Amino acid sequence: MDAQTVTDTLDRPIARELLASDIPARLSYVGLDGDPRVVPTAFWWTGEVVVVATVVRSAKVAAIRRHPRVALAVDRPGMPPRCLLVRGAATVEVVDGVPDEYVAASRKVTPAEAMPAWEAGVRALYAQMAVITVRPDHVVLHDFETTLPKAVADLVAAHGDAR
């Protein structure tokens, strides 16, 4: 997918809404044993990349280092369905302390009154964290109002042709 299409899709209002929401992303990667994995995770969208921070010894860290191609899905419940699908290359960097993106992602899901205690606890717990950065190179948005999955759009078109 070309870079302009990726940028244009990520800039659509529904995509921006999903990226800013408190909905966890579902991160998909290939495990060290070759089997697929999907894990829900808090994330931060910088406007260019998706950032996920985790425990340095997390299984996904070693797996992503070996197989850096990942996929993410951010979708909301309810009707009409809305789903943002992202694929890209991931990098992993171990950093000292707690990265700002981790705190920002957590603010999306932690009540404001609980945030100071949560942040103090996290900063006391982690001497280092692994930062997984995903640079989108393929993005699809299904909002079921202006965009549909291709198979559904093809079915609708074929149904219309049959009339």
C-alpha positions as CSV (number, residue, x, y, z in Angstrom):
1,M,0.0,0.0,0.0
2,D,1.4,3.4,-0.9
3,A,2.4,5.8,1.9
4,Q,-0.2,8.5,0.9
5,T,-3.1,6.0,1.2
6,V,-1.8,5.0,4.6
7,T,-1.6,8.6,5.7
8,D,-5.0,9.5,4.2
9,T,-6.7,6.5,5.9
10,L,-5.2,7.2,9.3
11,D,-6.3,10.9,9.0
12,R,-10.0,10.0,8.5
13,P,-12.1,11.2,11.4
14,I,-13.2,7.6,12.4
15,A,-9.6,6.4,12.3
16,R,-8.5,9.3,14.5
17,E,-11.4,8.6,16.9
18,L,-10.4,4.9,17.2
19,L,-6.7,5.8,17.7
20,A,-7.5,8.3,20.5
21,S,-10.1,6.0,22.2
22,D,-9.7,4.0,25.4
23,I,-10.2,0.8,23.4
24,P,-7.2,-1.5,23.6
25,A,-5.5,-2.6,20.4
26,R,-5.3,-6.2,19.6
27,L,-1.7,-6.8,18.7
28,S,-1.0,-9.8,16.5
29,Y,2.4,-11.3,16.0
30,V,4.1,-14.6,15.3
31,G,5.4,-16.4,18.4
32,L,8.8,-18.0,18.7
33,D,7.2,-21.4,18.1
34,G,5.7,-20.1,14.8
35,D,2.1,-20.0,16.0
36,P,0.1,-16.7,15.8
37,R,-0.6,-14.7,18.9
38,V,-3.1,-11.9,19.6
39,V,-2.9,-9.8,22.8
40,P,-5.0,-6.8,23.9
41,T,-2.8,-3.9,24.8
42,A,-2.9,-0.2,25.7
43,F,-1.2,1.8,22.9
44,W,-0.3,5.4,22.0
45,W,-0.7,6.9,18.6
46,T,2.0,9.6,18.0
47,G,0.5,10.7,14.7
48,E,3.1,8.6,12.8
49,V,3.6,5.4,14.8
50,V,1.8,3.1,17.3
51,V,3.8,2.7,20.5
52,V,3.3,-0.2,23.0
53,A,5.4,-0.5,26.1
54,T,5.8,-3.7,28.0
55,V,7.9,-5.8,30.4
56,V,11.4,-6.3,28.9
57,R,11.1,-10.1,29.4
58,S,7.6,-10.3,27.8
59,A,7.2,-13.2,25.3
60,K,6.1,-10.7,22.6
61,V,9.4,-8.8,22.8
62,A,11.5,-11.8,21.8
63,A,9.0,-12.9,19.2
64,I,8.7,-9.5,17.6
65,R,12.5,-9.2,17.5
66,R,12.6,-12.4,15.5
67,H,9.5,-11.7,13.4
68,P,9.0,-7.9,13.2
69,R,5.9,-7.9,11.0
70,V,2.8,-7.3,13.2
71,A,-0.8,-6.4,12.9
72,L,-3.1,-4.3,15.1
73,A,-6.8,-4.0,15.2
74,V,-8.7,-1.3,17.1
75,D,-12.5,-1.8,17.0
76,R,-15.4,-0.5,18.9
77,P,-18.5,-2.4,20.0
78,G,-21.9,-1.5,18.8
79,M,-23.5,-0.7,15.5
80,P,-22.4,0.2,13.0
81,P,-19.1,-1.7,13.5
82,R,-16.0,0.3,13.2
83,C,-12.6,-1.3,12.8
84,L,-9.1,0.0,12.0
85,L,-6.7,-2.6,10.8
86,V,-3.0,-1.8,10.7
87,R,0.0,-3.8,9.5
88,G,3.6,-2.8,9.8
89,A,7.1,-3.4,10.8
90,A,7.8,-3.3,14.5
91,T,11.0,-2.4,16.2
92,V,11.9,-3.0,19.9
93,E,14.0,-0.8,22.0
94,V,14.7,-1.3,25.7
95,V,14.7,2.1,27.6
96,D,15.4,3.1,31.1
97,G,12.4,4.0,33.2
98,V,8.9,4.4,32.0
99,P,8.4,5.9,28.6
100,D,6.0,8.9,28.2
101,E,4.0,7.0,25.7
102,Y,3.2,4.3,28.2
103,V,1.9,6.9,30.7
104,A,-0.1,8.6,27.9
105,A,-1.7,5.3,26.8
106,S,-2.6,4.5,30.4
107,R,-4.2,7.9,30.9
108,K,-6.8,6.8,28.2
109,V,-8.0,4.0,30.5
110,T,-7.1,5.1,34.1
111,P,-9.5,7.4,35.9
112,A,-7.9,10.9,36.5
113,E,-8.2,10.6,40.3
114,A,-6.3,7.2,40.2
115,M,-3.6,8.3,37.8
116,P,-1.1,9.8,40.3
117,A,-1.0,6.7,42.4
118,W,-0.9,4.4,39.4
119,E,1.9,6.4,37.8
120,A,3.9,6.4,41.0
121,G,3.5,2.7,41.4
122,V,4.6,2.0,37.8
123,R,7.6,4.3,38.0
124,A,8.7,2.4,41.2
125,L,8.1,-1.0,39.5
126,Y,9.9,-0.6,36.2
127,A,13.7,0.1,36.0
128,Q,13.4,-0.6,32.2
129,M,10.7,-1.2,29.7
130,A,10.6,-2.5,26.1
131,V,9.1,-0.1,23.7
132,I,7.5,-1.7,20.6
133,T,7.1,0.9,17.8
134,V,4.9,-0.1,14.8
135,R,5.2,2.0,11.6
136,P,2.0,1.4,9.6
137,D,2.5,0.4,6.0
138,H,-0.9,-1.0,5.3
139,V,-4.1,0.4,6.9
140,V,-7.7,-0.5,6.3
141,L,-10.7,1.2,7.9
142,H,-14.1,-0.5,7.9
143,D,-16.8,1.9,9.2
144,F,-19.7,0.1,7.5
145,E,-21.0,3.6,6.5
146,T,-18.6,4.6,3.9
147,T,-16.3,1.6,3.8
148,L,-17.0,-2.1,3.9
149,P,-14.8,-5.2,3.9
150,K,-14.1,-6.1,0.2
151,A,-16.0,-9.4,0.4
152,V,-19.1,-7.6,1.7
153,A,-18.8,-4.8,-0.8
154,D,-18.5,-7.4,-3.6
155,L,-21.6,-9.3,-2.3
156,V,-23.6,-6.0,-2.1
157,A,-22.5,-5.1,-5.7
158,A,-23.4,-8.6,-7.0
159,H,-26.7,-8.5,-5.2
160,G,-27.5,-5.1,-6.9
161,D,-26.5,-6.5,-10.3
162,A,-28.9,-9.4,-9.8
163,R,-32.0,-7.2,-9.6
